[in-house]
Structure formats: structure tokens, C-alpha cells
């Protein structure tokens, strides 16, 4: 079995420092907010895996359908010898791309980028057990910041799947896409997963399931802040709320205070007051139209080339070439 490399581009204390900065900024803002990346401790990751299996939550199934049917087309269109996945996690969905690229181009290198070292090393070991000839590079990095990729053979294909780009506000998306373009040479490619605008009821149910799993996932951010920063949030003081914002065309998840209350965050020497009914935003999940995706990637220095959806037209994978 060939070894895999692990490269840490984040300082050992980067996660804690980022959490403290985000919580301080978010809880002192008006309106209050917390970034969605803090959902994902071990418990949060398990809850999200459960969400992906819920009948209401279609994006994971829809994207998998496209990957299963279109991976050979993606491989042929890109000719990639290196696959880079941003926010790779368990690398589960990536196997379809790895199979197709290996068959089409003799793919040599897979670069997995994630903030979680445990997720990266677990995925690397599993992949190498299946594909001992693959060179796996595990890069511990925050893909929303500048990332330096290891030297690998081109052309490269960067995959950003799961609709995660929808969690970024429009200015953040523009900066992110430009940073990805800066990593690539002309002729390299970007594969982008985007959830599409559709019936409001379908969208809201995907983020407010009948069994309450998404509500538990949303409230898990409070558990993380309590554990890591010594805060005294009580989960029972907040209701999970999911709303469709027609103007911005995104789903917004919030936590709504059931009563007037005060929360202490000792690690930040912070006292936070919530009015009864006050909302704290924890996530946006933007939904897209093809013309919007094409415009955003074009502005970042890519040429849109291919567009695939699932059979029900709920989700899209789009391919763009660095120019």
C-alpha cells in the first residue's frame, strides 16, 4: 500500500481561534448569527449523515444520481490526472469520480482538502485500501481561505460538491471562486454542485423535516459553543426555524428564542441578551439558476462548459474551464 501525505496549513490552535472570533463577532452583531461550519463536530457530522437519508432531504440523492450517470462524461471532458476535492469529509461521493477518471485518464493523484484531520486520515486510509496505486494528499486547510495545493500532474479538476457553495453569501462566493481560479492553470476545470430554485414547500421541508433531525442539527451549534467556550446556552430555550427568502432565493435557518434570556460565554468574557422571539441566523443555503451560476463562474475567470441535472431537475453539477 502506498503511503499518503498529510499537510497541515492551519496552526494547531486555528480551529479554536476561529471559533472564538466567529462567536464574538456573531453574538455581538445585529442581527445575531453563527456560521454553519460550527455545526460539524462529531455529533453534528453524524446528524448531517442522518439528514442525507431523510425522505425530505433530496440534494444528496440527486447529486449522487448525477455522479453515477455522468462521471464518465466528466472524466472525458476534463482529462484530469489530478482530482482536488474541497471540503472532502469522508470522500464517499468522490469514489464515482475516482473510478471514472482512473478508467479514462489513469488518474494519479487525489488531493483531499478539509479542516478535519480525523476525517481526512480516515478517508485516505479507506481509499488506499481500495486503490493502492493512488497517491492521496490530505491537506488540512480551510478552503474559504488561501490554499496551496501540492505539486501534481495536470490537468487538474477541482470538485466542490454538495451545494456547499450555497452557504456563502454572494460576496463570499465571488471571493471563493476567484481563489479557486488562482490555484489553477488554463485548461484545468471546476466541478460545482448547486441546489436549484424550486417549489418553496419542497425547499423548506428539506430543512425542517418531520422527525426533527434538522432541528437537532441546528441546535448542535449551541452545544459546540457551550462545550468549547463554557457558554450556558440551553437548547430548550430555542426553536428551530427554516424560512424561504424569495428575494435572495435562499433558505435561511435560524434559532428563535422562546423567551427573554441572558447567555454567558466565559471564554470571551461576554454576556449576550436575547429578546423573546429574537432570531439568530445559523445558515443560509442559496439556491441557483443556470444563468446565475454561469455568470458567477465567468466573473471568476472560468468558461462554463457543461451542465447536468438529476432526472427531476432538482440539483445541478456544472463544469467550467479555467481560462
ZASE-141591 format. One record per residue (C-alpha): residue number from 1; chain; residue in one letter; x, y, z. Coordinates in steps of 0.02 Angstrom, whole numbers. Each point is the difference from the previous one (the first is absolute). Layout:
ZASE-141591
{NUM; "A"; "a"; {X; Y; Z}}
...
***
This chain:
ZASE-141591
{1; "A"; "x"; {0; 0; 0}}
{2; "A"; "x"; {72; 169; -49}}
{3; "A"; "x"; {12; 131; 137}}
{4; "A"; "x"; {-105; 155; 4}}
{5; "A"; "x"; {63; 172; 46}}
{6; "A"; "x"; {-79; 114; 129}}
{7; "A"; "x"; {37; 185; -12}}
{8; "A"; "x"; {-61; 120; 134}}
{9; "A"; "x"; {-20; 180; -59}}
{10; "A"; "x"; {-101; 50; 152}}
{11; "A"; "x"; {86; 33; 168}}
{12; "A"; "x"; {-41; -127; 135}}
{13; "A"; "x"; {-109; 128; 92}}
{14; "A"; "x"; {-81; 70; -159}}
{15; "A"; "x"; {-168; -82; 31}}
{16; "A"; "x"; {-18; 67; 176}}
{17; "A"; "x"; {56; 174; -52}}
{18; "A"; "x"; {-123; 2; -145}}
{19; "A"; "x"; {-142; -58; 111}}
{20; "A"; "x"; {34; 136; 128}}
{21; "A"; "x"; {9; 133; -135}}
{22; "A"; "x"; {-159; -59; -87}}
{23; "A"; "x"; {-101; -13; 160}}
{24; "A"; "x"; {56; 170; 62}}
{25; "A"; "x"; {-40; 82; -166}}
{26; "A"; "x"; {-164; -92; -24}}
{27; "A"; "x"; {-73; 21; 174}}
{28; "A"; "x"; {40; 186; 7}}
{29; "A"; "x"; {-73; 36; -173}}
{30; "A"; "x"; {-176; 59; -37}}
{31; "A"; "x"; {-80; -113; -51}}
{32; "A"; "x"; {95; -139; 87}}
{33; "A"; "x"; {74; -144; -98}}
{34; "A"; "x"; {115; -151; 13}}
{35; "A"; "x"; {88; -77; -152}}
{36; "A"; "x"; {-62; -172; -56}}
{37; "A"; "x"; {174; -78; 1}}
{38; "A"; "x"; {-17; -16; 190}}
{39; "A"; "x"; {-141; -127; -17}}
{40; "A"; "x"; {127; -132; -44}}
{41; "A"; "x"; {77; -76; 154}}
{42; "A"; "x"; {-11; -190; 10}}
{43; "A"; "x"; {-183; 7; 55}}
{44; "A"; "x"; {-44; 128; -132}}
{45; "A"; "x"; {83; -102; -137}}
{46; "A"; "x"; {-100; -153; 53}}
{47; "A"; "x"; {-160; 102; -2}}
{48; "A"; "x"; {38; 66; -174}}
{49; "A"; "x"; {28; -177; -63}}
{50; "A"; "x"; {-171; -41; 71}}
{51; "A"; "x"; {-74; 153; -89}}
{52; "A"; "x"; {66; -61; -167}}
{53; "A"; "x"; {-105; -158; 19}}
{54; "A"; "x"; {-162; 90; 43}}
{55; "A"; "x"; {-142; -7; -129}}
{56; "A"; "x"; {-14; 190; 2}}
{57; "A"; "x"; {184; 31; -35}}
{58; "A"; "x"; {22; -29; -186}}
{59; "A"; "x"; {168; 88; -41}}
{60; "A"; "x"; {115; -145; 46}}
{61; "A"; "x"; {-101; -127; -99}}
{62; "A"; "x"; {-17; 117; -148}}
{63; "A"; "x"; {185; 38; -7}}
{64; "A"; "x"; {45; -183; 18}}
{65; "A"; "x"; {-114; -40; -147}}
{66; "A"; "x"; {93; 125; -109}}
{67; "A"; "x"; {170; -65; 53}}
{68; "A"; "x"; {-50; -179; -34}}
{69; "A"; "x"; {-61; 39; -175}}
{70; "A"; "x"; {117; 140; -52}}
{71; "A"; "x"; {169; -41; 78}}
{72; "A"; "x"; {64; -74; -165}}
{73; "A"; "x"; {-53; 160; -91}}
{74; "A"; "x"; {90; 105; 132}}
{75; "A"; "x"; {157; -104; -20}}
{76; "A"; "x"; {-4; 14; -190}}
{77; "A"; "x"; {-33; 187; 2}}
{78; "A"; "x"; {139; 42; 123}}
{79; "A"; "x"; {135; -130; -35}}
{80; "A"; "x"; {53; 29; 180}}
{81; "A"; "x"; {152; -89; 69}}
{82; "A"; "x"; {-23; 81; 171}}
{83; "A"; "x"; {-164; 15; 96}}
{84; "A"; "x"; {-10; 132; 137}}
{85; "A"; "x"; {-151; -5; 115}}
{86; "A"; "x"; {-40; 148; 112}}
{87; "A"; "x"; {-91; -43; 162}}
{88; "A"; "x"; {30; -183; -36}}
{89; "A"; "x"; {-58; -74; 166}}
{90; "A"; "x"; {-14; -189; -20}}
{91; "A"; "x"; {31; 11; -190}}
{92; "A"; "x"; {-149; -117; -23}}
{93; "A"; "x"; {-78; 81; -153}}
{94; "A"; "x"; {171; 24; -79}}
{95; "A"; "x"; {20; -185; -35}}
{96; "A"; "x"; {-110; 14; -156}}
{97; "A"; "x"; {116; 134; -68}}
{98; "A"; "x"; {156; -95; 49}}
{99; "A"; "x"; {-61; -156; -90}}
{100; "A"; "x"; {-44; 96; -159}}
{101; "A"; "x"; {159; 102; -3}}
{102; "A"; "x"; {110; -152; 33}}
{103; "A"; "x"; {-81; -90; -146}}
{104; "A"; "x"; {8; 149; -118}}
{105; "A"; "x"; {164; 87; 42}}
{106; "A"; "x"; {99; -112; 117}}
{107; "A"; "x"; {-30; 122; 143}}
{108; "A"; "x"; {154; 7; 111}}
{109; "A"; "x"; {-36; 124; 140}}
{110; "A"; "x"; {-144; 40; 116}}
{111; "A"; "x"; {14; 155; 110}}
{112; "A"; "x"; {-128; 5; 142}}
{113; "A"; "x"; {-20; 169; 85}}
{114; "A"; "x"; {-92; 13; 167}}
{115; "A"; "x"; {19; 81; 170}}
{116; "A"; "x"; {-23; -168; 88}}
{117; "A"; "x"; {159; -101; 15}}
{118; "A"; "x"; {-94; -154; 62}}
{119; "A"; "x"; {-119; 3; -149}}
{120; "A"; "x"; {145; 20; -120}}
{121; "A"; "x"; {107; -140; 70}}
{122; "A"; "x"; {-148; -118; 13}}
{123; "A"; "x"; {-48; 34; -181}}
{124; "A"; "x"; {180; -16; -61}}
{125; "A"; "x"; {23; -170; 83}}
{126; "A"; "x"; {-165; -64; -69}}
{127; "A"; "x"; {39; 61; -177}}
{128; "A"; "x"; {174; -75; 1}}
{129; "A"; "x"; {-68; -168; 58}}
{130; "A"; "x"; {-108; 2; -158}}
{131; "A"; "x"; {124; 86; -117}}
{132; "A"; "x"; {179; -36; 52}}
{133; "A"; "x"; {67; 81; -159}}
{134; "A"; "x"; {-79; 170; 39}}
{135; "A"; "x"; {105; 139; 76}}
{136; "A"; "x"; {-107; 80; 134}}
{137; "A"; "x"; {43; 172; 69}}
{138; "A"; "x"; {-95; 51; 157}}
{139; "A"; "x"; {3; 189; 19}}
{140; "A"; "x"; {-58; 69; 168}}
{141; "A"; "x"; {-60; 171; -55}}
{142; "A"; "x"; {-148; 119; -1}}
{143; "A"; "x"; {-54; 8; -181}}
{144; "A"; "x"; {-83; 169; 27}}
{145; "A"; "x"; {173; 71; 29}}
{146; "A"; "x"; {155; -9; -110}}
{147; "A"; "x"; {53; -180; -34}}
{148; "A"; "x"; {164; -60; -74}}
{149; "A"; "x"; {-18; -161; -97}}
{150; "A"; "x"; {141; -129; -9}}
{151; "A"; "x"; {91; -17; -167}}
{152; "A"; "x"; {-94; -131; -102}}
{153; "A"; "x"; {-23; -44; -181}}
{154; "A"; "x"; {-125; 99; -104}}
{155; "A"; "x"; {-129; 25; -58}}
{156; "A"; "x"; {-84; 24; 167}}
{157; "A"; "x"; {-183; -14; 44}}
{158; "A"; "x"; {-61; 90; 156}}
{159; "A"; "x"; {-164; -70; 67}}
{160; "A"; "x"; {-108; 99; 121}}
{161; "A"; "x"; {-153; -107; 28}}
{162; "A"; "x"; {-154; -11; 109}}
{163; "A"; "x"; {-66; 175; -36}}
{164; "A"; "x"; {117; 66; 134}}
{165; "A"; "x"; {34; 155; -102}}
{166; "A"; "x"; {-177; 52; 44}}
{167; "A"; "x"; {54; 27; 181}}
{168; "A"; "x"; {104; 149; -55}}
{169; "A"; "x"; {-72; 174; -21}}
{170; "A"; "x"; {18; 70; -178}}
{171; "A"; "x"; {159; 103; 38}}
{172; "A"; "x"; {75; -152; 86}}
{173; "A"; "x"; {-44; -109; -151}}
{174; "A"; "x"; {86; 122; -117}}
{175; "A"; "x"; {157; 2; 107}}
{176; "A"; "x"; {-1; -189; 17}}
{177; "A"; "x"; {-20; -33; -187}}
{178; "A"; "x"; {139; 123; -39}}
{179; "A"; "x"; {114; -87; 126}}
{180; "A"; "x"; {-35; -168; -82}}
{181; "A"; "x"; {40; 72; -171}}
{182; "A"; "x"; {166; 63; 70}}
{183; "A"; "x"; {48; -179; 43}}
{184; "A"; "x"; {-24; -62; -177}}
{185; "A"; "x"; {87; 10; -169}}
{186; "A"; "x"; {-96; 37; -159}}
{187; "A"; "x"; {-89; -157; -56}}
{188; "A"; "x"; {-25; -65; 177}}
{189; "A"; "x"; {-181; -24; 53}}
{190; "A"; "x"; {-124; 36; 140}}
{191; "A"; "x"; {-144; -119; 37}}
{192; "A"; "x"; {-130; 91; 104}}
{193; "A"; "x"; {-153; -73; 88}}
{194; "A"; "x"; {-148; 120; 16}}
{195; "A"; "x"; {-174; -27; 66}}
{196; "A"; "x"; {-130; 79; -114}}
{197; "A"; "x"; {-147; 118; 30}}
{198; "A"; "x"; {-161; -99; 14}}
{199; "A"; "x"; {-166; -9; 92}}
{200; "A"; "x"; {9; 91; 166}}
{201; "A"; "x"; {-84; -142; 95}}
{202; "A"; "x"; {125; -128; -63}}
{203; "A"; "x"; {143; 114; 49}}
{204; "A"; "x"; {-61; 39; 176}}
{205; "A"; "x"; {-41; -182; 39}}
{206; "A"; "x"; {178; -48; -47}}
{207; "A"; "x"; {60; 112; 144}}
{208; "A"; "x"; {-143; -33; 122}}
{209; "A"; "x"; {-33; -187; -5}}
{210; "A"; "x"; {-146; -80; 91}}
{211; "A"; "x"; {111; -107; 111}}
{212; "A"; "x"; {97; 149; 68}}
{213; "A"; "x"; {174; -55; -51}}
{214; "A"; "x"; {41; 168; -81}}
{215; "A"; "x"; {-62; 90; 155}}
{216; "A"; "x"; {123; -102; 105}}
{217; "A"; "x"; {137; 36; -127}}
{218; "A"; "x"; {-36; 187; 7}}
{219; "A"; "x"; {1; 4; 191}}
{220; "A"; "x"; {164; -98; 3}}
{221; "A"; "x"; {92; 162; -34}}
{222; "A"; "x"; {-52; 56; 174}}
{223; "A"; "x"; {69; -160; 74}}
{224; "A"; "x"; {166; 35; -86}}
{225; "A"; "x"; {8; 177; 70}}
{226; "A"; "x"; {-46; -63; 173}}
{227; "A"; "x"; {133; -135; -1}}
{228; "A"; "x"; {142; 98; -80}}
{229; "A"; "x"; {-29; 172; 75}}
{230; "A"; "x"; {-86; -41; 165}}
{231; "A"; "x"; {-163; 83; -53}}
{232; "A"; "x"; {-166; -38; 85}}
{233; "A"; "x"; {-118; -13; -149}}
{234; "A"; "x"; {-149; -111; 39}}
{235; "A"; "x"; {-61; -89; -157}}
{236; "A"; "x"; {-178; 0; 66}}
{237; "A"; "x"; {0; 191; -3}}
{238; "A"; "x"; {5; 3; -190}}
{239; "A"; "x"; {-111; -58; -143}}
{240; "A"; "x"; {65; -56; -169}}
{241; "A"; "x"; {-65; 109; -143}}
{242; "A"; "x"; {21; -24; -188}}
{243; "A"; "x"; {-60; 137; -118}}
{244; "A"; "x"; {5; 30; -188}}
{245; "A"; "x"; {65; 172; -46}}
{246; "A"; "x"; {-79; 34; -170}}
{247; "A"; "x"; {101; 156; -36}}
{248; "A"; "x"; {170; -80; 29}}
{249; "A"; "x"; {-57; -174; -53}}
{250; "A"; "x"; {73; -89; 149}}
{251; "A"; "x"; {-61; -105; 146}}
{252; "A"; "x"; {46; 77; 166}}
{253; "A"; "x"; {16; -102; 159}}
{254; "A"; "x"; {-19; 91; 164}}
{255; "A"; "x"; {-13; -33; 185}}
{256; "A"; "x"; {-142; 99; 81}}
{257; "A"; "x"; {1; 42; 185}}
{258; "A"; "x"; {-156; -65; 88}}
{259; "A"; "x"; {16; 128; 139}}
{260; "A"; "x"; {105; 148; 51}}
{261; "A"; "x"; {165; -69; 64}}
{262; "A"; "x"; {182; 36; 35}}
{263; "A"; "x"; {144; -112; -55}}
{264; "A"; "x"; {175; 9; 73}}
{265; "A"; "x"; {155; -50; -101}}
{266; "A"; "x"; {141; -1; 128}}
{267; "A"; "x"; {140; -36; -124}}
{268; "A"; "x"; {-42; 163; -87}}
{269; "A"; "x"; {-47; 96; 157}}
{270; "A"; "x"; {-165; 30; -89}}
{271; "A"; "x"; {-180; 18; 58}}
{272; "A"; "x"; {-132; -10; -137}}
{273; "A"; "x"; {-183; 50; 16}}
{274; "A"; "x"; {-139; -76; -106}}
{275; "A"; "x"; {-175; 73; -10}}
{276; "A"; "x"; {-147; -118; -8}}
{277; "A"; "x"; {-25; -48; -183}}
{278; "A"; "x"; {172; 64; -52}}
{279; "A"; "x"; {79; -97; -143}}
{280; "A"; "x"; {183; -49; -19}}
{281; "A"; "x"; {49; -54; -176}}
{282; "A"; "x"; {102; -159; -9}}
{283; "A"; "x"; {1; -40; -186}}
{284; "A"; "x"; {-49; 61; -170}}
{285; "A"; "x"; {-16; -126; -141}}
{286; "A"; "x"; {-12; 92; -164}}
{287; "A"; "x"; {-91; -82; -146}}
{288; "A"; "x"; {57; 34; -176}}
{289; "A"; "x"; {-54; 21; -180}}
{290; "A"; "x"; {113; -48; -145}}
{291; "A"; "x"; {22; 179; -61}}
{292; "A"; "x"; {55; 53; 174}}
{293; "A"; "x"; {128; -138; 17}}
{294; "A"; "x"; {69; 37; -173}}
{295; "A"; "x"; {16; 185; 42}}
{296; "A"; "x"; {89; -32; 165}}
{297; "A"; "x"; {129; -122; -68}}
{298; "A"; "x"; {30; 111; -152}}
{299; "A"; "x"; {35; 149; 112}}
{300; "A"; "x"; {130; -105; 92}}
{301; "A"; "x"; {96; -44; -159}}
{302; "A"; "x"; {-82; -162; -57}}
{303; "A"; "x"; {-92; -45; -160}}
{304; "A"; "x"; {-160; -100; 34}}
{305; "A"; "x"; {3; -159; -103}}
{306; "A"; "x"; {-121; -135; 59}}
{307; "A"; "x"; {-159; -9; 106}}
{308; "A"; "x"; {-82; -157; 66}}
{309; "A"; "x"; {-153; -23; 112}}
{310; "A"; "x"; {-85; -148; 79}}
{311; "A"; "x"; {-154; -69; -88}}
{312; "A"; "x"; {-117; 111; 103}}
{313; "A"; "x"; {102; 159; -29}}
{314; "A"; "x"; {28; 31; 184}}
{315; "A"; "x"; {190; 11; 8}}
{316; "A"; "x"; {139; 40; -122}}
{317; "A"; "x"; {181; -41; -29}}
{318; "A"; "x"; {85; 126; -113}}
{319; "A"; "x"; {171; -6; -80}}
{320; "A"; "x"; {103; 156; -36}}
{321; "A"; "x"; {173; 18; -75}}
{322; "A"; "x"; {134; 118; 64}}
{323; "A"; "x"; {42; 129; -134}}
***
